[in-house]
Structure formats: C-alpha cells, structure tokens
Amino acid sequence: IACPRLSIDWGTAFQKPFLTPYEGAVSLKLSKYDHDKPYPMDFYASASLGAWTPNHKPADLEKQTDACCGKCKDK
C-alpha cells in the first residue's frame, strides 16, 4: 500500500501492483466503493472522508460547536 500519488504516478514502475490506502480499505470491505462519487484523493486532507487516511476523525468524535449537551442549563 502506498500514498495515492505514488500508486497512480509511479505504479507502472513496480513489478507488483500498488494499492492506494482507499483501495486497500475497499478490498478488505472496510469501505464501500461508490461509482457515483468521485474517487477519494484525500489522503493528506485535514477533513478526510474515511479511516484509510491518517487525519480521519469519525463524526461522533468531532467537536460540535452549534449543539448544546444541556448539562449547563438551568433546570
């Protein structure tokens, strides 16, 4: 497995095929490939789309700034 640019730009230079991390996740059924969506090239993005990237933060762990948990409100 290699970063997407290495896999795409230099993939033909190697005797064994390279997979991008996204392709690896799809092949292991950790992610689903959707033909209707663009191919993810977000490996280094701060807001990546999936767990195949080092900066991915699951939605339930993201800080919600527009929501109130209700713990500090007067009862």
C-alpha positions as CSV (number, residue, x, y, z in Angstrom):
1,I,0.0,0.0,0.0
2,A,1.3,3.5,-0.9
3,C,0.0,7.0,-0.9
4,P,-2.4,7.7,-3.7
5,R,0.0,9.8,-5.8
6,L,2.8,7.2,-5.7
7,S,0.3,4.4,-6.6
8,I,-1.1,6.4,-9.5
9,D,2.0,8.3,-10.8
10,W,4.6,5.5,-10.3
11,G,2.6,2.4,-10.1
12,T,3.8,1.1,-13.5
13,A,7.4,1.2,-12.4
14,F,6.9,-1.7,-9.9
15,Q,6.6,-5.4,-10.7
16,K,3.9,-5.9,-8.1
17,P,0.8,-3.7,-8.1
18,F,0.4,-0.9,-5.6
19,L,-2.9,-0.2,-3.9
20,T,-3.9,3.2,-2.5
21,P,-5.0,3.1,1.1
22,Y,-8.6,3.7,-0.1
23,E,-8.3,0.7,-2.5
24,G,-7.0,-1.4,0.3
25,A,-9.9,-0.4,2.6
26,V,-12.4,-1.3,-0.2
27,S,-10.7,-4.7,-0.9
28,L,-10.9,-5.5,2.8
29,K,-14.5,-4.4,2.9
30,L,-13.7,-1.6,5.4
31,S,-15.2,0.9,2.9
32,K,-17.6,0.8,0.0
33,Y,-16.7,1.9,-3.5
34,D,-19.4,4.2,-5.0
35,H,-19.3,4.6,-8.7
36,D,-21.4,7.8,-8.4
37,K,-19.0,9.6,-6.2
38,P,-15.5,11.0,-7.1
39,Y,-12.5,8.8,-6.3
40,P,-11.1,9.9,-3.0
41,M,-7.7,11.6,-3.2
42,D,-7.9,13.0,0.4
43,F,-5.0,11.0,2.0
44,Y,-3.4,14.1,3.5
45,A,-6.6,16.2,3.9
46,S,-7.4,17.5,7.3
47,A,-11.1,16.5,6.8
48,S,-10.7,13.2,5.1
49,L,-13.6,11.0,4.1
50,G,-12.6,7.8,5.7
51,A,-10.4,5.8,8.0
52,W,-7.9,5.0,5.2
53,T,-6.2,8.4,5.9
54,P,-4.1,9.4,8.9
55,N,-6.2,12.5,9.6
56,H,-9.6,10.9,9.7
57,K,-11.8,11.8,12.6
58,P,-15.1,9.8,13.0
59,A,-18.2,12.1,13.1
60,D,-19.0,11.1,16.6
61,L,-15.6,12.3,17.9
62,E,-15.8,15.7,16.2
63,K,-16.5,18.7,18.4
64,Q,-20.0,20.1,17.9
65,T,-19.9,23.8,18.3
66,D,-23.5,24.5,17.4
67,A,-25.1,22.0,19.7
68,C,-25.7,22.1,23.4
69,C,-25.5,19.0,25.6
70,G,-27.9,20.5,28.1
71,K,-25.7,19.9,31.2
72,C,-25.1,23.5,31.9
73,K,-28.6,24.8,31.5
74,D,-30.7,25.9,34.5
75,K,-33.2,23.2,35.4
